[in-house]
Amino acid sequence: MSVFRLPSFTCRRLNGQLSRFWWADQDKEDGIHWLSWQEVCYSKFEGGLGFRDFERFNIALLAKQAWRVLQNPASTLAHLYRARYHPNSSFLEAKVGSRPSWAWQGLLAGRDLLLRGLRWRVGDGVRIRILTDKWLPSDPPSSPTLLAGISWCPVLVAGISLTVHQRVCRVDTLHPPLFSTAAGPFDLALCG
């Protein structure tokens, strides 16, 4: 489950078998399902029984593998995938490619889950593209929207002047003002 993405049909059948085992009476084939499967899969803290939905669990395990590849770019597995599938791009920008292996397709499914929550931690900003990379501390992470009438802005975060006070800058104090602060002003913590 942590290497290959299981087909949705297989996950639904596994969920059905688990549900049938849990709710069915020994004498009868079907039993009364007192809760929907979705409610059963909620954590105990949220009022469910804490069961795992196989499809979500599979994607979570694949995301864990994708995180390992992302965090250990010098690993043998990362080198293998880079040479085969994305020699000229980063893992986060890699495409499926032609004739991908099942393992690579699974890893990309996990990466897609990671991309929903990943954001850049701003340091010097020389590798962060302003309009395409997610670097603002919002939920979910996002990139900024240009103000109306602005047709140009620097390509990299390093190209904007940040007013820094104790390693924190206010995004609404950028010079010149470039971005819409529809979400309101917020502080941007700078790393190392």
Contacts in CASP RR format, 6 or more apart in sequence:
PFRMAT RR
TARGET T0000
AUTHOR 0000-0000-0000
METHOD contacts of the structure
MODEL  1
MSVFRLPSFTCRRLNGQLSRFWWADQDKEDGIHWLSWQEVCYSKFEGGLG
FRDFERFNIALLAKQAWRVLQNPASTLAHLYRARYHPNSSFLEAKVGSRP
SWAWQGLLAGRDLLLRGLRWRVGDGVRIRILTDKWLPSDPPSSPTLLAGI
SWCPVLVAGISLTVHQRVCRVDTLHPPLFSTAAGPFDLALCG
1 54 0 8 1.000
1 57 0 8 1.000
1 58 0 8 1.000
1 61 0 8 1.000
2 61 0 8 1.000
2 62 0 8 1.000
2 64 0 8 1.000
2 65 0 8 1.000
3 62 0 8 1.000
3 65 0 8 1.000
3 103 0 8 1.000
3 106 0 8 1.000
4 102 0 8 1.000
4 103 0 8 1.000
4 106 0 8 1.000
5 58 0 8 1.000
5 59 0 8 1.000
5 62 0 8 1.000
5 102 0 8 1.000
5 105 0 8 1.000
5 106 0 8 1.000
5 109 0 8 1.000
6 54 0 8 1.000
6 55 0 8 1.000
6 58 0 8 1.000
8 55 0 8 1.000
10 54 0 8 1.000
11 53 0 8 1.000
11 54 0 8 1.000
11 55 0 8 1.000
11 58 0 8 1.000
12 55 0 8 1.000
14 54 0 8 1.000
15 37 0 8 1.000
15 53 0 8 1.000
15 54 0 8 1.000
15 55 0 8 1.000
16 37 0 8 1.000
18 51 0 8 1.000
19 33 0 8 1.000
19 37 0 8 1.000
19 40 0 8 1.000
20 30 0 8 1.000
20 31 0 8 1.000
22 40 0 8 1.000
22 51 0 8 1.000
23 31 0 8 1.000
23 32 0 8 1.000
23 33 0 8 1.000
23 34 0 8 1.000
24 30 0 8 1.000
24 31 0 8 1.000
25 31 0 8 1.000
35 48 0 8 1.000
35 49 0 8 1.000
37 53 0 8 1.000
38 53 0 8 1.000
39 47 0 8 1.000
39 48 0 8 1.000
40 48 0 8 1.000
40 49 0 8 1.000
40 50 0 8 1.000
40 51 0 8 1.000
41 48 0 8 1.000
41 49 0 8 1.000
41 50 0 8 1.000
41 51 0 8 1.000
41 52 0 8 1.000
41 53 0 8 1.000
41 56 0 8 1.000
42 48 0 8 1.000
42 49 0 8 1.000
42 50 0 8 1.000
43 50 0 8 1.000
44 50 0 8 1.000
59 109 0 8 1.000
59 110 0 8 1.000
59 113 0 8 1.000
60 113 0 8 1.000
62 106 0 8 1.000
62 107 0 8 1.000
62 109 0 8 1.000
62 110 0 8 1.000
62 113 0 8 1.000
63 110 0 8 1.000
63 111 0 8 1.000
63 113 0 8 1.000
63 114 0 8 1.000
65 107 0 8 1.000
65 110 0 8 1.000
66 91 0 8 1.000
66 107 0 8 1.000
66 108 0 8 1.000
66 110 0 8 1.000
66 111 0 8 1.000
66 113 0 8 1.000
66 114 0 8 1.000
67 114 0 8 1.000
68 75 0 8 1.000
68 77 0 8 1.000
69 75 0 8 1.000
69 77 0 8 1.000
69 78 0 8 1.000
69 81 0 8 1.000
69 91 0 8 1.000
69 107 0 8 1.000
70 91 0 8 1.000
70 92 0 8 1.000
70 111 0 8 1.000
70 114 0 8 1.000
72 78 0 8 1.000
73 82 0 8 1.000
73 91 0 8 1.000
78 91 0 8 1.000
81 91 0 8 1.000
81 94 0 8 1.000
81 104 0 8 1.000
81 107 0 8 1.000
82 91 0 8 1.000
84 104 0 8 1.000
85 94 0 8 1.000
85 95 0 8 1.000
85 96 0 8 1.000
85 97 0 8 1.000
85 100 0 8 1.000
85 104 0 8 1.000
86 93 0 8 1.000
86 94 0 8 1.000
86 95 0 8 1.000
89 95 0 8 1.000
91 111 0 8 1.000
92 111 0 8 1.000
92 115 0 8 1.000
92 118 0 8 1.000
94 108 0 8 1.000
94 111 0 8 1.000
96 104 0 8 1.000
96 105 0 8 1.000
96 108 0 8 1.000
100 108 0 8 1.000
116 140 0 8 1.000
117 134 0 8 1.000
117 140 0 8 1.000
117 141 0 8 1.000
118 134 0 8 1.000
118 141 0 8 1.000
119 134 0 8 1.000
119 135 0 8 1.000
119 136 0 8 1.000
119 137 0 8 1.000
119 141 0 8 1.000
120 127 0 8 1.000
120 128 0 8 1.000
120 133 0 8 1.000
120 134 0 8 1.000
120 135 0 8 1.000
120 157 0 8 1.000
121 189 0 8 1.000
121 191 0 8 1.000
122 128 0 8 1.000
122 135 0 8 1.000
122 157 0 8 1.000
122 188 0 8 1.000
122 189 0 8 1.000
122 190 0 8 1.000
122 191 0 8 1.000
123 190 0 8 1.000
123 191 0 8 1.000
123 192 0 8 1.000
124 158 0 8 1.000
125 156 0 8 1.000
125 157 0 8 1.000
125 158 0 8 1.000
126 156 0 8 1.000
126 157 0 8 1.000
126 158 0 8 1.000
127 156 0 8 1.000
128 135 0 8 1.000
128 156 0 8 1.000
128 157 0 8 1.000
128 158 0 8 1.000
129 155 0 8 1.000
129 156 0 8 1.000
129 157 0 8 1.000
130 143 0 8 1.000
130 144 0 8 1.000
130 153 0 8 1.000
130 154 0 8 1.000
130 155 0 8 1.000
130 156 0 8 1.000
130 157 0 8 1.000
130 160 0 8 1.000
131 143 0 8 1.000
131 144 0 8 1.000
131 146 0 8 1.000
131 153 0 8 1.000
132 143 0 8 1.000
133 143 0 8 1.000
134 141 0 8 1.000
134 142 0 8 1.000
134 143 0 8 1.000
135 141 0 8 1.000
135 143 0 8 1.000
135 157 0 8 1.000
136 142 0 8 1.000
136 143 0 8 1.000
136 144 0 8 1.000
136 171 0 8 1.000
136 186 0 8 1.000
136 188 0 8 1.000
137 186 0 8 1.000
137 187 0 8 1.000
137 188 0 8 1.000
137 189 0 8 1.000
138 183 0 8 1.000
138 186 0 8 1.000
144 171 0 8 1.000
144 178 0 8 1.000
144 179 0 8 1.000
144 180 0 8 1.000
145 179 0 8 1.000
145 180 0 8 1.000
145 182 0 8 1.000
146 153 0 8 1.000
146 178 0 8 1.000
146 179 0 8 1.000
146 180 0 8 1.000
147 177 0 8 1.000
147 178 0 8 1.000
147 179 0 8 1.000
147 180 0 8 1.000
150 178 0 8 1.000
153 160 0 8 1.000
153 178 0 8 1.000
154 160 0 8 1.000
160 174 0 8 1.000
160 175 0 8 1.000
160 178 0 8 1.000
161 174 0 8 1.000
161 175 0 8 1.000
162 169 0 8 1.000
162 174 0 8 1.000
162 188 0 8 1.000
162 190 0 8 1.000
163 169 0 8 1.000
163 170 0 8 1.000
163 173 0 8 1.000
163 174 0 8 1.000
163 175 0 8 1.000
164 190 0 8 1.000
167 189 0 8 1.000
167 190 0 8 1.000
167 192 0 8 1.000
168 187 0 8 1.000
168 188 0 8 1.000
168 189 0 8 1.000
168 190 0 8 1.000
169 187 0 8 1.000
169 188 0 8 1.000
169 190 0 8 1.000
170 185 0 8 1.000
170 186 0 8 1.000
170 187 0 8 1.000
170 188 0 8 1.000
171 179 0 8 1.000
171 181 0 8 1.000
171 185 0 8 1.000
171 186 0 8 1.000
171 187 0 8 1.000
171 188 0 8 1.000
172 181 0 8 1.000
172 184 0 8 1.000
172 185 0 8 1.000
END
